[in-house]
Amino acid sequence: MGRHDRRRSERQRKRRRRLNERAFIFEGDFSRCLGMVDRESWEFAVSMCGGNVAEAARQCGIDGVPEGAKALWGASKEAALQTYRAWQHRKRTKP
């Protein structure tokens, strides 16, 4: 990871801490929220599981998480979905 990437990651962690964001675990199609994990526990679990959302969720005590599940950050599950949808929209409309 380059110096720029580390700084960006640190800024994101500070922002999540300041906004009291948590990780919300969703099925791959975002049809259902499977659970919520506090920030520190999630960051540790996902790093120990090599980015595998399903395995990290199991490590945090959320059972029945299928492969292909997604984790989104937010203060609430609605806020997490809204941020994700706005990001998808920007990504589609970016020239």
C-alpha positions in Angstrom: 0.0 0.0 0.0 1.4 3.3 -1.0 1.8 6.4 1.2 -1.3 8.0 -0.4 -3.4 5.0 0.1 -2.5 4.8 3.8 -3.4 8.4 4.4 -6.7 8.0 2.6 -7.5 4.9 4.7 -6.6 6.8 7.9 -8.8 9.7 6.9 -11.7 7.3 6.2 -11.2 5.6 9.7 -11.2 9.0 11.4 -14.4 10.1 9.6 -16.1 6.8 10.5 -15.1 7.3 14.1 -16.3 10.9 14.2 -19.6 10.1 12.6 -20.1 7.0 14.8 -20.5 4.8 11.7 -21.0 1.0 11.9 -20.7 -1.8 9.4 -24.0 -3.1 8.1 -24.0 -6.5 6.5 -26.3 -7.0 3.6 -27.1 -9.9 1.3 -25.4 -9.5 -2.1 -28.5 -7.9 -3.7 -29.0 -5.5 -0.7 -32.5 -6.9 -0.2 -32.0 -7.6 3.5 -29.8 -6.4 6.2 -28.2 -9.4 8.1 -26.7 -7.5 11.0 -24.7 -4.6 12.3 -21.1 -4.6 13.8 -19.4 -1.8 15.6 -16.5 -0.1 13.8 -13.5 -1.4 15.7 -14.7 -5.0 15.7 -15.5 -4.9 12.0 -12.2 -3.3 11.0 -10.2 -6.0 12.9 -12.3 -8.9 11.7 -12.3 -8.0 8.1 -8.5 -7.4 8.1 -8.0 -10.8 9.8 -10.2 -12.5 7.2 -8.5 -11.0 4.2 -11.5 -8.9 3.2 -13.9 -11.8 3.1 -17.2 -10.3 4.4 -19.0 -13.6 5.1 -16.1 -14.9 7.2 -15.6 -11.6 9.0 -19.3 -11.5 9.8 -19.1 -15.0 11.3 -16.1 -13.9 13.4 -18.3 -11.1 14.7 -21.1 -13.4 15.7 -23.4 -13.0 12.7 -24.4 -16.5 11.5 -25.9 -17.4 8.2 -24.1 -14.8 6.1 -23.8 -16.1 2.5 -20.8 -15.7 0.3 -21.2 -12.5 -1.8 -22.6 -10.5 1.1 -21.7 -6.8 1.2 -20.7 -4.6 4.1 -21.6 -0.9 4.0 -20.6 1.9 6.5 -23.2 4.2 8.0 -24.8 5.6 11.1 -27.9 3.6 10.2 -28.7 0.9 7.6 -30.7 3.5 5.6 -27.8 5.9 5.6 -25.4 3.2 4.5 -27.7 2.2 1.6 -28.2 5.8 0.6 -24.4 6.5 0.6 -23.9 3.3 -1.5 -26.6 4.3 -4.0 -25.2 7.8 -4.4 -21.8 6.3 -5.0 -23.2 4.0 -7.7 -25.0 6.9 -9.3 -21.8 9.0 -9.4 -19.9 6.1 -10.8 -22.4 5.6 -13.6 -22.6 9.3 -14.6 -18.9 10.0 -14.3 -17.5 10.9 -17.8 
